[in-house]
């Protein structure tokens, strides 16, 4: 479903894509991901969306976001919002759907194909709107996890569904096993 001369843009819903890859037991190599889709078409932009959980010292996603930004990805971040729900439970809102939708609609006039890395059913109307502009949309997620990480509505709306598990050998790297607590870190096992 890809044509070598088509202009292509990737939109990565960071938390959703991360969860899908984790459910399949592998990590994404973003350098390989970029190379794979640059091979499939004329890759114009790659957007990556992440809500940051900041505390005084460290955000666990910050090193990845910094690496992606330094390596040519367009990064969209915002601070996650903490709130108390009606039952008094602490919740964290870390949704980037609106930012992704706005960017995708703005760029749709400049590309022939958009690849959405998310299984979030909230994106079904976005995909439909982009398609009305004459842009093809491929959706990357997985049906092979339990439960599946893609909504049926989004999968049906896309022009093409790409099973993430089938990209494992192309864009994946094995998940790292944590070192046993008693094993010292050496140059051989680092």
C-alpha positions as CSV (number, residue, x, y, z in Angstrom):
1,X,0.0,0.0,0.0
2,X,3.0,2.3,-0.3
3,X,4.2,4.1,-3.4
4,X,7.9,5.1,-3.7
5,X,7.1,8.7,-5.0
6,X,4.3,9.5,-2.5
7,X,4.9,12.1,0.2
8,X,4.6,10.5,3.6
9,X,4.2,11.7,7.2
10,X,4.2,9.6,10.4
11,X,2.2,10.4,13.5
12,X,3.2,8.5,16.6
13,X,0.9,8.5,19.7
14,X,3.8,7.8,22.0
15,X,2.1,6.2,25.0
16,X,-0.3,4.1,22.9
17,X,2.5,2.9,20.5
18,X,4.8,2.1,23.5
19,X,2.0,0.1,25.2
20,X,1.3,-1.9,21.9
21,X,5.0,-2.8,21.5
22,X,5.3,-3.7,25.2
23,X,2.3,-6.0,24.9
24,X,4.1,-7.8,22.1
25,X,7.3,-8.0,24.2
26,X,9.7,-5.8,22.2
27,X,11.1,-2.3,22.1
28,X,11.0,0.1,19.1
29,X,14.2,1.2,17.5
30,X,13.2,4.6,16.2
31,X,16.2,4.9,13.9
32,X,15.1,1.7,12.2
33,X,11.5,2.9,12.1
34,X,12.5,6.1,10.3
35,X,14.7,4.1,7.8
36,X,11.9,1.7,7.1
37,X,9.3,4.3,6.3
38,X,11.8,6.5,4.3
39,X,12.3,3.4,2.2
40,X,8.6,3.1,1.6
41,X,8.0,6.7,0.3
42,X,9.3,10.3,0.5
43,X,9.2,10.8,4.2
44,X,8.5,14.5,4.9
45,X,7.9,14.5,8.7
46,X,7.7,12.3,11.7
47,X,5.7,13.6,14.7
48,X,6.0,12.0,18.2
49,X,3.5,12.9,20.9
50,X,4.2,12.5,24.6
51,X,2.8,13.8,27.9
52,X,5.6,14.3,30.4
53,X,5.3,13.2,34.0
54,X,7.6,15.7,35.6
55,X,8.8,15.8,39.2
56,X,11.6,17.7,40.6
57,X,14.3,15.4,39.3
58,X,13.4,13.2,36.4
59,X,10.9,12.3,33.7
60,X,11.3,8.7,32.5
61,X,10.4,9.6,28.8
62,X,12.7,12.6,28.7
63,X,15.8,10.7,27.3
64,X,13.8,9.2,24.5
65,X,12.1,12.6,23.6
66,X,15.5,14.3,23.6
67,X,17.1,11.6,21.4
68,X,14.1,11.8,18.9
69,X,14.3,15.6,18.8
70,X,18.0,15.6,18.2
71,X,17.5,13.0,15.4
72,X,15.0,14.9,13.3
73,X,11.6,13.9,14.8
74,X,9.1,16.7,15.4
75,X,8.3,16.4,19.1
76,X,5.1,17.5,20.7
77,X,5.0,17.4,24.5
78,X,3.0,18.8,27.4
79,X,3.0,18.3,31.1
80,X,0.6,15.6,32.3
81,X,-2.1,17.0,34.5
82,X,-2.8,15.5,37.9
83,X,-6.3,15.6,39.4
84,X,-8.5,13.9,41.9
85,X,-11.5,12.1,40.5
86,X,-15.0,12.0,42.0
87,X,-14.1,9.0,44.2
88,X,-11.1,10.8,45.6
89,X,-8.5,8.8,43.6
90,X,-5.4,10.5,42.2
91,X,-5.5,10.4,38.4
92,X,-3.1,11.6,35.7
93,X,-4.4,13.0,32.4
94,X,-1.8,12.6,29.7
95,X,-3.8,12.8,26.5
96,X,-2.2,14.3,23.3
97,X,-5.1,13.5,20.9
98,X,-6.0,17.1,20.1
99,X,-2.4,18.1,19.3
100,X,-1.9,15.0,17.0
101,X,-5.3,15.8,15.2
102,X,-4.4,19.4,14.6
103,X,-1.0,18.6,13.2
104,X,-2.3,15.8,11.0
105,X,-5.1,18.0,9.5
106,X,-2.7,20.8,8.8
107,X,-0.2,18.5,7.1
108,X,-2.8,16.5,5.2
109,X,-2.8,19.1,2.3
110,X,0.9,18.4,1.7
111,X,1.1,14.6,1.7
112,X,-0.5,11.7,-0.1
113,X,-0.2,9.2,2.8
114,X,-0.3,9.4,6.6
115,X,0.8,6.6,8.9
116,X,-0.9,6.7,12.3
117,X,0.9,4.7,15.0
118,X,-2.0,4.3,17.5
119,X,-5.0,2.0,18.2
120,X,-7.0,4.7,19.9
121,X,-10.6,4.7,18.6
122,X,-10.8,8.5,19.3
123,X,-8.8,8.9,16.1
124,X,-11.5,7.3,13.8
125,X,-13.1,10.7,13.0
126,X,-9.7,12.2,12.3
127,X,-8.8,9.4,9.9
128,X,-12.2,9.9,8.1
129,X,-11.6,13.6,7.8
130,X,-8.1,13.1,6.4
131,X,-9.4,10.6,3.9
132,X,-12.0,13.2,2.6
133,X,-9.0,15.3,1.7
134,X,-7.8,12.6,-0.6
135,X,-5.0,11.3,1.7
136,X,-4.6,7.6,2.3
137,X,-4.2,6.6,6.0
138,X,-2.4,3.5,7.3
139,X,-2.9,2.6,10.9
140,X,-0.2,0.7,12.8
141,X,-1.1,-1.2,16.0
142,X,-1.7,-4.7,17.1
143,X,-4.6,-7.3,17.3
144,X,-2.2,-9.9,18.7
145,X,-2.2,-8.7,22.3
146,X,-4.9,-9.6,24.8
147,X,-7.0,-7.5,24.7
148,X,-6.2,-6.1,21.2
149,X,-4.6,-2.6,21.3
150,X,-6.6,-1.3,18.3
151,X,-10.3,-0.3,18.3
152,X,-12.4,-2.0,15.6
153,X,-13.7,1.4,14.4
154,X,-10.2,2.7,13.7
155,X,-9.0,-0.4,12.1
156,X,-12.0,-0.4,9.7
157,X,-11.6,3.3,8.9
158,X,-8.0,3.1,7.8
159,X,-7.1,2.4,4.2
160,X,-4.6,-0.1,5.4
161,X,-3.9,-1.8,8.8
162,X,-0.3,-2.7,9.6
163,X,0.1,-5.3,12.3
164,X,2.9,-4.1,14.6
165,X,4.0,-7.6,15.3
166,X,4.8,-8.1,11.6
167,X,7.2,-5.1,11.8
168,X,9.0,-6.6,14.8
169,X,12.0,-7.8,12.7
170,X,12.3,-4.5,10.8
171,X,11.8,-1.9,13.6
172,X,12.1,-3.8,16.8
173,X,14.9,-4.6,19.2
174,X,14.5,-7.2,21.9
175,X,13.3,-6.0,25.2
176,X,16.1,-5.8,27.8
177,X,15.9,-8.1,30.7
178,X,16.8,-6.4,33.9
179,X,20.1,-7.6,35.5
180,X,19.7,-9.7,38.5
181,X,20.3,-7.6,41.6
182,X,23.3,-9.6,42.7
183,X,25.1,-9.4,39.3
184,X,27.5,-6.5,39.0
185,X,27.4,-4.4,35.9
186,X,30.5,-4.9,33.7
187,X,31.4,-4.0,30.2
188,X,30.3,-7.5,29.1
189,X,26.7,-7.2,30.4
190,X,26.0,-3.5,30.3
